Amino acid sequence: MLARFKTLSVNRFTFITALFYVCIFNIPLFGIIKKGIEKQPDVDPIFIATMPLFLAFALSFVFSLFTVKYLVKPFFIILTLLSSSVFFAAYQYNVVFDYGMIENTFQTNHAEALMYVNFASIMNMVLTGILPAYLIYKADIQYQPFFKELLHKVLFMLAMLAGLGIIAFFYFQDYAAFGRNNDELKRYIVPTYFIGAASKYINVHYLQTPIEYQPLGLDAKNVSANPNGKPNLLVLVVGETARSMNYQYYGYDKPTNAHTQDQGLIVFKDTHSCGTATAVSLPCMFSRMGREDYDSRRAYAQDTAVDVLNHGGIKVQWFDNDSGCKGVCDQVENITIDLNSDPELCTGQYCFDQVLLNKLDETLATAERKDTVIVLHVIGSHGPTYFLRYPPEHRKFTPDCQRSDIQNCSPDELINTYDNTILYTDYIISEVVKKLQNQQDKFDPAMLYLSDHGESLGEKGMYLHGAPYSIAPIEQTSIPMLAWVSEDFSKDNHLDMACLADHAAKGGFSHDNLFDSLLGLMNVKTEVYQPKLDIFASCRG
């Protein structure tokens, strides 16, 4: 990028760097512009031609604010390396780094981050990150005396503003109309959008005064009165990255629910997630707040459904084989599976979800005879390394995609791999149900399963998840929710199963229902309980 010049003035360096960002890192942006043009074919071609210039002028102006001696090289080296990663995610997977994705990135652990490392991502980092960063490091930038340098910078910035002004003079209405019709454009501008989102995250989580913690449900009381004396036992299986359209229960034409097909599960139709990434969905689904008024900062400063159950005297245990509970389980007994704990099921980088079944066996063998909720947080269908989510004996749909750069697999291979993860999770659920059936002499057992969010598998050029909810495709927000209820649980808790099956088939559910449904199932009464959100309330005598 800079090698052809022996020396560079600060302004020349700024403009060349801006051009590089426009021509390389903003390729996904121009893909979105292309789609917008296709929806609006009468767009003035000269107006479209001004867009790269407009962006170059704007970035040059912004970059000039950071071209300070001794700061310029480290700043642009770091910015270029970060922009390279963001560009790759947008170009290959159509992933947008908004506030939610930044939050998800900050909470990603080491093992999870390694799943995204593959030949394509490494080559991208070398070619668009490390190589340009090296050229920036080697660039011979010439600085003039302070006031002369300042004058040249001011003149350069004024020239950039003049360029923006001329374009705006002729095409302001075109930009305004095109922007209104294609609101997602701003999310793809590199580096301004992801820097703004990261700044907001850092401000919210590290700079603002912490919100005073708000306990909820301190009045909670367990009012269970089972006539047979057996306590209730609920196993809540929290899924990962499972979308409903790949479930046989939701009309899919492949047998992805073969293991639970004969276990009498109740299927809750038309269920939607609170977010499109675990860092948002997981705390949101256990929060008193609904999706519309959810605020992560407030959520971390108040009790969750898990805490209210605990206040009510319910024994709560959380076992995690994913990326942690995101603060949901901090005040109850919780264990994150050691990735080296089982040589048959763990590799040191990940464990198959069967380790949770072993943990469930250990727990049930020594369980107290009291009302209990056990949460199993599975790794489920976490991508892009879907092929690492199921053991070889559960590789039923082939050919599958045995690589992490999933965009280079055929659509059939990718779908087969993902479907194997769904089938394997179905196996885990079926084993949970069997284990609960074996506990019926000691407990009244039940099981509830729901995923945290869905997944894109190449539809409309999108992969993985984490899209801003306002533009997220249904593949990322439509999730499965299933329940199994033993005969004694339904009888002793006055739950009309025919009514529940009919209610579930009508659909219209979301993560907003989980908080109150958990309290209702476990007979916990408190002022924070809202019966209208309890999906079991209308079928409880």
VEXLUMVO-443593 format. One line per 3 residues: number of its first residue (from 1); their letters; for each residue x, y, z of C-alpha. Coordinates in nm, 2 decimals. Layout:
REM VEXLUMVO-443593
NUM = A = X:Y:Z | ... .
//
This chain:
REM VEXLUMVO-443593
1 = MLA = 0.00:0.00:0.00 | 0.28:0.25:0.09 | 0.59:0.08:-0.05 .
4 = RFK = 0.59:0.28:-0.37 | 0.65:0.61:-0.18 | 0.99:0.68:-0.03 .
7 = TLS = 0.83:0.94:0.20 | 0.48:1.03:0.28 | 0.33:1.35:0.42 .
10 = VNR = 0.08:1.30:0.69 | -0.21:1.40:0.47 | -0.10:1.17:0.19 .
13 = FTF = -0.07:0.88:0.44 | -0.42:0.97:0.57 | -0.58:0.97:0.23 .
16 = ITA = -0.41:0.65:0.11 | -0.52:0.47:0.43 | -0.87:0.59:0.38 .
19 = LFY = -0.87:0.47:0.02 | -0.75:0.13:0.14 | -1.04:0.11:0.40 .
22 = VCI = -1.29:0.21:0.13 | -1.16:-0.04:-0.13 | -1.10:-0.34:0.09 .
25 = FNI = -1.27:-0.32:0.43 | -1.59:-0.17:0.29 | -1.65:-0.43:0.02 .
28 = PLF = -1.95:-0.57:0.23 | -2.09:-0.22:0.24 | -2.09:-0.20:-0.14 .
31 = GII = -2.26:-0.54:-0.15 | -2.55:-0.39:0.05 | -2.55:-0.09:-0.17 .
34 = KKG = -2.58:-0.32:-0.47 | -2.88:-0.49:-0.32 | -3.04:-0.15:-0.25 .
37 = IEK = -2.99:-0.05:-0.61 | -3.16:-0.37:-0.73 | -3.46:-0.28:-0.52 .
40 = QPD = -3.46:0.08:-0.66 | -3.35:0.05:-1.02 | -3.42:0.42:-1.10 .
43 = VDP = -3.13:0.54:-0.89 | -2.91:0.80:-1.06 | -2.58:0.62:-1.16 .
46 = IFI = -2.37:0.94:-1.10 | -2.51:0.95:-0.74 | -2.40:0.59:-0.69 .
49 = ATM = -2.06:0.67:-0.83 | -2.02:0.94:-0.57 | -2.06:0.69:-0.28 .
52 = PLF = -1.69:0.57:-0.27 | -1.57:0.93:-0.29 | -1.81:1.04:-0.02 .
55 = LAF = -1.68:0.76:0.21 | -1.32:0.83:0.12 | -1.36:1.20:0.21 .
58 = ALS = -1.55:1.12:0.53 | -1.29:0.87:0.65 | -1.00:1.10:0.55 .
61 = FVF = -1.16:1.37:0.77 | -1.21:1.14:1.06 | -0.87:0.97:1.03 .
64 = SLF = -0.70:1.32:1.03 | -0.81:1.36:1.39 | -0.58:1.07:1.49 .
67 = TVK = -0.27:1.15:1.27 | -0.08:1.28:1.56 | 0.30:1.22:1.57 .
70 = YLV = 0.39:0.91:1.79 | 0.02:0.81:1.79 | -0.05:0.77:1.42 .
73 = KPF = 0.13:0.43:1.36 | 0.02:0.24:1.67 | -0.33:0.37:1.63 .
76 = FII = -0.37:0.27:1.26 | -0.19:-0.06:1.31 | -0.44:-0.16:1.58 .
79 = LTL = -0.73:-0.02:1.39 | -0.63:-0.21:1.07 | -0.59:-0.54:1.26 .
82 = LSS = -0.94:-0.50:1.42 | -1.09:-0.39:1.09 | -0.95:-0.69:0.92 .
85 = SVF = -1.14:-0.93:1.16 | -1.46:-0.73:1.13 | -1.43:-0.72:0.75 .
88 = FAA = -1.38:-1.10:0.73 | -1.69:-1.16:0.95 | -1.90:-0.93:0.73 .
91 = YQY = -1.77:-1.05:0.40 | -1.77:-1.43:0.47 | -2.07:-1.46:0.71 .
94 = NVV = -2.26:-1.13:0.68 | -2.21:-1.08:1.05 | -2.26:-0.72:1.18 .
97 = FDY = -2.06:-0.59:1.47 | -2.32:-0.39:1.65 | -2.34:-0.35:2.03 .
100 = GMI = -2.48:-0.70:2.09 | -2.21:-0.86:1.88 | -1.94:-0.66:2.06 .
103 = ENT = -2.09:-0.78:2.39 | -2.09:-1.13:2.27 | -1.72:-1.09:2.15 .
106 = FQT = -1.61:-0.96:2.49 | -1.77:-1.26:2.66 | -1.62:-1.52:2.42 .
109 = NHA = -1.38:-1.76:2.60 | -1.05:-1.88:2.45 | -1.18:-2.22:2.34 .
112 = EAL = -1.48:-2.06:2.17 | -1.26:-1.80:1.99 | -1.04:-2.08:1.84 .
115 = MYV = -1.34:-2.23:1.66 | -1.33:-1.94:1.42 | -0.97:-1.99:1.33 .
118 = NFA = -0.92:-2.16:0.99 | -0.72:-2.13:0.67 | -0.95:-1.86:0.53 .
121 = SIM = -0.95:-1.65:0.84 | -0.57:-1.67:0.88 | -0.51:-1.58:0.51 .
124 = NMV = -0.75:-1.28:0.55 | -0.57:-1.16:0.86 | -0.23:-1.19:0.68 .
127 = LTG = -0.34:-1.02:0.36 | -0.57:-0.75:0.49 | -0.44:-0.71:0.85 .
130 = ILP = -0.08:-0.80:0.91 | 0.06:-0.70:0.58 | -0.10:-0.35:0.57 .
133 = AYL = -0.01:-0.31:0.94 | 0.36:-0.39:0.85 | 0.35:-0.14:0.57 .
136 = IYK = 0.21:0.12:0.81 | 0.49:0.04:1.05 | 0.75:0.08:0.78 .
139 = ADI = 0.60:0.40:0.63 | 0.84:0.70:0.63 | 0.60:0.97:0.74 .
142 = QYQ = 0.75:1.32:0.72 | 0.64:1.58:0.98 | 0.68:1.95:0.93 .
145 = PFF = 0.72:2.21:1.20 | 0.42:2.21:1.43 | 0.23:2.51:1.31 .
148 = KEL = 0.30:2.44:0.95 | 0.19:2.08:1.00 | -0.12:2.20:1.17 .
151 = LHK = -0.20:2.44:0.89 | -0.16:2.17:0.63 | -0.39:1.94:0.83 .
154 = VLF = -0.66:2.20:0.87 | -0.65:2.28:0.50 | -0.67:1.90:0.42 .
157 = MLA = -0.97:1.86:0.65 | -1.14:2.16:0.49 | -1.08:2.01:0.15 .
160 = MLA = -1.24:1.69:0.26 | -1.53:1.88:0.40 | -1.56:2.07:0.08 .
163 = GLG = -1.57:1.74:-0.12 | -1.85:1.62:0.11 | -2.03:1.95:0.07 .
166 = IIA = -2.02:1.94:-0.31 | -2.16:1.59:-0.32 | -2.42:1.68:-0.06 .
169 = FFY = -2.52:1.99:-0.26 | -2.61:1.79:-0.57 | -2.73:1.46:-0.41 .
172 = FQD = -2.84:1.53:-0.05 | -3.20:1.41:-0.12 | -3.07:1.10:-0.30 .
175 = YAA = -2.85:1.01:0.00 | -3.14:1.08:0.24 | -3.39:0.86:0.05 .
178 = FGR = -3.14:0.58:-0.02 | -3.04:0.58:0.35 | -3.40:0.56:0.46 .
181 = NND = -3.48:0.27:0.23 | -3.16:0.09:0.33 | -3.12:0.16:0.70 .
184 = ELK = -2.87:-0.13:0.75 | -2.61:0.05:0.54 | -2.45:0.23:0.84 .
187 = RYI = -2.39:-0.10:1.02 | -2.15:-0.21:0.75 | -1.93:0.10:0.74 .
190 = VPT = -1.58:0.00:0.86 | -1.44:0.11:1.10 | -1.68:0.37:1.23 .
193 = YFI = -1.97:0.15:1.32 | -1.79:-0.12:1.51 | -1.57:0.14:1.69 .
196 = GAA = -1.89:0.32:1.79 | -2.04:0.00:1.92 | -1.72:-0.09:2.11 .
199 = SKY = -1.71:0.25:2.26 | -2.06:0.22:2.38 | -1.99:-0.12:2.54 .
202 = INV = -1.68:0.01:2.72 | -1.87:0.31:2.84 | -2.17:0.10:2.97 .
205 = HYL = -1.97:-0.17:3.14 | -1.65:0.01:3.26 | -1.70:0.39:3.27 .
208 = QTP = -2.05:0.45:3.39 | -2.14:0.44:3.76 | -2.26:0.09:3.85 .
211 = IEY = -2.64:0.06:3.90 | -2.74:-0.02:4.26 | -2.82:-0.39:4.27 .
214 = QPL = -3.20:-0.47:4.29 | -3.31:-0.79:4.46 | -3.63:-0.93:4.32 .
217 = GLD = -3.88:-1.18:4.47 | -3.75:-1.17:4.83 | -4.11:-1.25:4.92 .
220 = AKN = -4.10:-1.57:4.71 | -4.26:-1.87:4.87 | -4.29:-2.23:4.76 .
223 = VSA = -4.65:-2.33:4.79 | -4.62:-2.68:4.65 | -4.85:-2.93:4.82 .
226 = NPN = -4.81:-3.26:4.64 | -5.04:-3.51:4.80 | -4.80:-3.81:4.75 .
229 = GKP = -4.52:-3.63:4.93 | -4.29:-3.64:4.63 | -4.10:-3.31:4.55 .
232 = NLL = -4.10:-3.16:4.21 | -3.79:-3.20:3.99 | -3.75:-2.98:3.68 .
235 = VLV = -3.46:-3.02:3.44 | -3.43:-2.71:3.22 | -3.21:-2.78:2.91 .
238 = VGE = -3.09:-2.45:2.76 | -3.00:-2.50:2.40 | -2.74:-2.33:2.19 .
241 = TAR = -2.79:-2.20:1.84 | -3.08:-2.43:1.75 | -3.34:-2.30:1.50 .
244 = SMN = -3.69:-2.44:1.48 | -3.70:-2.48:1.11 | -3.45:-2.77:1.13 .
247 = YQY = -3.67:-2.96:1.38 | -3.89:-3.24:1.26 | -4.14:-3.12:1.52 .
250 = YGY = -4.18:-2.80:1.33 | -4.24:-2.95:0.99 | -3.88:-3.03:0.88 .
253 = DKP = -3.86:-3.32:0.63 | -3.56:-3.49:0.79 | -3.58:-3.71:1.11 .
256 = TNA = -3.39:-3.47:1.34 | -3.61:-3.57:1.63 | -3.59:-3.94:1.60 .
259 = HTQ = -3.47:-4.00:1.96 | -3.76:-3.82:2.13 | -4.03:-3.90:1.88 .
262 = DQG = -4.20:-4.16:2.10 | -4.15:-3.98:2.44 | -4.47:-3.76:2.42 .
265 = LIV = -4.30:-3.42:2.41 | -4.51:-3.11:2.39 | -4.41:-2.87:2.11 .
268 = FKD = -4.45:-2.50:2.16 | -4.51:-2.36:1.81 | -4.40:-2.01:1.68 .
271 = THS = -4.15:-1.94:1.96 | -3.89:-1.65:1.93 | -3.57:-1.55:2.11 .
274 = CGT = -3.49:-1.24:2.30 | -3.17:-1.18:2.10 | -2.96:-1.33:1.83 .
277 = ATA = -2.64:-1.40:2.04 | -2.59:-1.58:2.37 | -2.45:-1.28:2.55 .
280 = VSL = -2.79:-1.11:2.50 | -3.04:-1.39:2.49 | -2.92:-1.59:2.79 .
283 = PCM = -2.94:-1.31:3.05 | -3.25:-1.17:2.88 | -3.45:-1.50:2.89 .
286 = FSR = -3.39:-1.52:3.27 | -3.46:-1.15:3.33 | -3.77:-0.99:3.46 .
289 = MGR = -3.75:-0.76:3.16 | -3.90:-0.85:2.83 | -3.72:-0.82:2.50 .
292 = EDY = -3.88:-0.48:2.42 | -3.75:-0.32:2.74 | -3.44:-0.53:2.80 .
295 = DSR = -3.13:-0.34:2.91 | -2.82:-0.55:2.98 | -2.68:-0.31:3.23 .
298 = RAY = -3.00:-0.32:3.44 | -3.02:-0.70:3.39 | -2.68:-0.76:3.55 .
301 = AQD = -2.79:-0.54:3.84 | -3.10:-0.74:3.94 | -3.21:-1.09:4.04 .
304 = TAV = -3.29:-1.34:3.77 | -3.56:-1.61:3.76 | -3.29:-1.85:3.90 .
307 = DVL = -3.24:-1.62:4.20 | -3.62:-1.59:4.26 | -3.65:-1.97:4.26 .
310 = NHG = -3.37:-1.98:4.51 | -3.54:-1.72:4.73 | -3.85:-1.94:4.72 .
313 = GIK = -3.67:-2.23:4.87 | -3.62:-2.42:4.54 | -3.28:-2.60:4.52 .
316 = VQW = -3.12:-2.47:4.20 | -2.81:-2.62:4.03 | -2.66:-2.50:3.70 .
319 = FDN = -2.42:-2.72:3.49 | -2.26:-2.55:3.19 | -2.10:-2.70:2.88 .
322 = DSG = -2.11:-2.38:2.68 | -1.96:-2.04:2.73 | -2.09:-1.97:3.09 .
325 = CKG = -2.42:-1.85:3.23 | -2.34:-1.47:3.16 | -2.41:-1.38:3.52 .
328 = VCD = -2.75:-1.57:3.54 | -2.63:-1.84:3.78 | -2.37:-1.65:3.99 .
331 = QVE = -2.57:-1.67:4.31 | -2.66:-2.04:4.30 | -2.47:-2.36:4.28 .
334 = NIT = -2.30:-2.37:3.94 | -2.04:-2.58:3.77 | -1.87:-2.52:3.43 .
337 = IDL = -1.75:-2.85:3.28 | -1.38:-2.89:3.29 | -1.27:-2.93:2.92 .
340 = NSD = -1.02:-3.19:3.04 | -1.25:-3.38:3.27 | -1.34:-3.68:3.05 .
343 = PEL = -1.08:-3.82:2.80 | -1.36:-3.99:2.61 | -1.59:-3.69:2.57 .
346 = CTG = -1.36:-3.39:2.60 | -1.06:-3.28:2.40 | -0.93:-2.99:2.61 .
349 = QYC = -1.10:-2.75:2.37 | -1.46:-2.87:2.39 | -1.67:-3.15:2.54 .
352 = FDQ = -1.96:-3.33:2.38 | -2.29:-3.26:2.57 | -2.30:-3.62:2.70 .
355 = VLL = -2.07:-3.50:2.98 | -2.38:-3.32:3.12 | -2.57:-3.65:3.13 .
358 = NKL = -2.29:-3.79:3.35 | -2.31:-3.48:3.57 | -2.69:-3.53:3.59 .
361 = DET = -2.64:-3.89:3.70 | -2.41:-3.79:3.97 | -2.65:-3.52:4.09 .
364 = LAT = -2.96:-3.74:4.09 | -2.78:-4.01:4.28 | -2.73:-3.78:4.58 .
367 = AER = -3.03:-3.55:4.53 | -3.21:-3.41:4.83 | -3.58:-3.49:4.85 .
370 = KDT = -3.69:-3.13:4.80 | -3.82:-2.93:4.50 | -3.53:-2.89:4.26 .
373 = VIV = -3.45:-2.72:3.93 | -3.14:-2.84:3.74 | -3.02:-2.63:3.45 .
376 = LHV = -2.82:-2.80:3.17 | -2.66:-2.54:2.94 | -2.55:-2.74:2.63 .
379 = IGS = -2.31:-2.64:2.36 | -2.57:-2.78:2.12 | -2.52:-2.65:1.77 .
382 = HGP = -2.26:-2.38:1.83 | -2.08:-2.29:1.51 | -1.90:-2.26:1.29 .
385 = TYF = -1.74:-2.59:1.40 | -2.07:-2.78:1.39 | -1.89:-3.10:1.31 .
388 = LRY = -1.72:-3.09:1.65 | -2.06:-3.09:1.83 | -2.14:-3.46:1.78 .
391 = PPE = -1.95:-3.79:1.82 | -1.88:-4.00:1.52 | -2.15:-4.25:1.61 .
394 = HRK = -2.41:-3.97:1.58 | -2.29:-3.86:1.23 | -2.62:-3.97:1.06 .
397 = FTP = -2.66:-3.71:0.78 | -2.38:-3.72:0.52 | -2.19:-3.59:0.35 .
400 = DCQ = -2.13:-3.33:0.62 | -1.90:-3.03:0.64 | -1.59:-3.13:0.84 .
403 = RSD = -1.44:-2.78:0.85 | -1.49:-2.44:1.02 | -1.48:-2.22:0.71 .
406 = IQN = -1.84:-2.33:0.64 | -1.88:-2.08:0.35 | -1.66:-2.31:0.15 .
409 = CSP = -1.89:-2.62:0.20 | -2.17:-2.70:-0.03 | -2.52:-2.61:0.10 .
412 = DEL = -2.61:-2.98:0.14 | -2.29:-3.05:0.34 | -2.35:-2.75:0.57 .
415 = INT = -2.72:-2.84:0.63 | -2.63:-3.21:0.70 | -2.37:-3.10:0.96 .
418 = YDN = -2.60:-2.87:1.13 | -2.88:-3.13:1.13 | -2.64:-3.38:1.30 .
421 = TIL = -2.61:-3.13:1.58 | -2.99:-3.10:1.61 | -3.02:-3.48:1.61 .
424 = YTD = -2.75:-3.52:1.87 | -2.92:-3.26:2.10 | -3.24:-3.46:2.05 .
427 = YII = -3.05:-3.76:2.18 | -2.94:-3.56:2.48 | -3.30:-3.45:2.55 .
430 = SEV = -3.42:-3.81:2.52 | -3.16:-3.93:2.77 | -3.26:-3.66:3.01 .
433 = VKK = -3.62:-3.78:2.98 | -3.52:-4.14:3.04 | -3.32:-4.04:3.35 .
436 = LQN = -3.62:-3.85:3.48 | -3.85:-4.14:3.42 | -3.62:-4.35:3.64 .
439 = QQD = -3.66:-4.09:3.92 | -4.04:-4.12:3.94 | -4.04:-4.31:4.26 .
442 = KFD = -3.86:-4.02:4.44 | -3.97:-3.71:4.24 | -4.24:-3.57:4.02 .
445 = PAM = -4.02:-3.50:3.72 | -4.06:-3.27:3.42 | -3.83:-3.13:3.15 .
448 = LYL = -3.83:-2.81:2.96 | -3.60:-2.73:2.66 | -3.55:-2.41:2.46 .
451 = SDH = -3.27:-2.26:2.26 | -3.11:-1.93:2.32 | -3.12:-1.82:1.95 .
454 = GES = -3.12:-1.96:1.60 | -2.87:-1.96:1.32 | -2.82:-1.86:0.96 .
457 = LGE = -2.68:-2.12:0.72 | -2.62:-1.92:0.41 | -2.98:-1.80:0.35 .
460 = KGM = -2.96:-1.45:0.19 | -2.58:-1.48:0.21 | -2.59:-1.48:0.60 .
463 = YLH = -2.41:-1.73:0.82 | -2.39:-1.79:1.20 | -2.59:-1.54:1.42 .
466 = GAP = -2.57:-1.21:1.60 | -2.75:-0.99:1.34 | -2.91:-0.68:1.49 .
469 = YSI = -3.26:-0.79:1.59 | -3.43:-0.52:1.38 | -3.29:-0.68:1.06 .
472 = API = -3.23:-1.03:1.19 | -3.37:-1.31:0.96 | -3.62:-1.55:1.11 .
475 = EQT = -3.36:-1.82:1.10 | -3.18:-1.64:1.39 | -3.49:-1.57:1.60 .
478 = SIP = -3.72:-1.87:1.56 | -3.63:-2.13:1.82 | -3.76:-2.46:1.94 .
481 = MLA = -3.93:-2.50:2.28 | -4.02:-2.85:2.40 | -4.16:-3.00:2.73 .
484 = WVS = -4.20:-3.34:2.88 | -4.42:-3.37:3.19 | -4.46:-3.69:3.39 .
487 = EDF = -4.80:-3.82:3.48 | -4.75:-3.75:3.85 | -4.61:-3.40:3.79 .
490 = SKD = -4.92:-3.31:3.59 | -5.16:-3.47:3.84 | -5.00:-3.34:4.16 .
493 = NHL = -4.95:-2.99:4.01 | -5.30:-2.98:3.86 | -5.18:-2.94:3.50 .
496 = DMA = -5.43:-3.03:3.23 | -5.21:-3.19:2.96 | -5.47:-3.19:2.69 .
499 = CLA = -5.52:-2.82:2.75 | -5.14:-2.76:2.74 | -5.10:-2.95:2.42 .
502 = DHA = -5.37:-2.74:2.26 | -5.22:-2.42:2.40 | -4.87:-2.51:2.28 .
505 = AKG = -5.00:-2.58:1.92 | -5.15:-2.23:1.89 | -4.80:-2.08:1.92 .
508 = GFS = -4.70:-1.72:1.99 | -4.44:-1.77:2.26 | -4.10:-1.61:2.34 .
511 = HDN = -3.82:-1.59:2.59 | -4.04:-1.34:2.77 | -4.25:-1.63:2.90 .
514 = LFD = -3.96:-1.82:3.07 | -3.93:-1.61:3.39 | -4.29:-1.66:3.50 .
517 = SLL = -4.33:-2.01:3.35 | -4.05:-2.13:3.57 | -4.20:-1.98:3.88 .
520 = GLM = -4.54:-2.12:3.79 | -4.42:-2.47:3.72 | -4.24:-2.48:4.06 .
523 = NVK = -4.53:-2.32:4.24 | -4.34:-2.02:4.36 | -4.56:-1.73:4.45 .
526 = TEV = -4.42:-1.37:4.46 | -4.52:-1.02:4.37 | -4.29:-1.02:4.07 .
529 = YQP = -4.48:-1.32:3.92 | -4.70:-1.23:3.62 | -4.95:-1.50:3.55 .
532 = KLD = -5.03:-1.37:3.20 | -4.68:-1.46:3.09 | -4.68:-1.81:3.24 .
535 = IFA = -4.75:-2.04:2.95 | -4.87:-2.31:3.19 | -5.11:-2.09:3.39 .
538 = SCR = -5.41:-2.12:3.17 | -5.40:-2.50:3.20 | -5.34:-2.52:3.57 .
541 = G = -5.64:-2.61:3.78 .
//
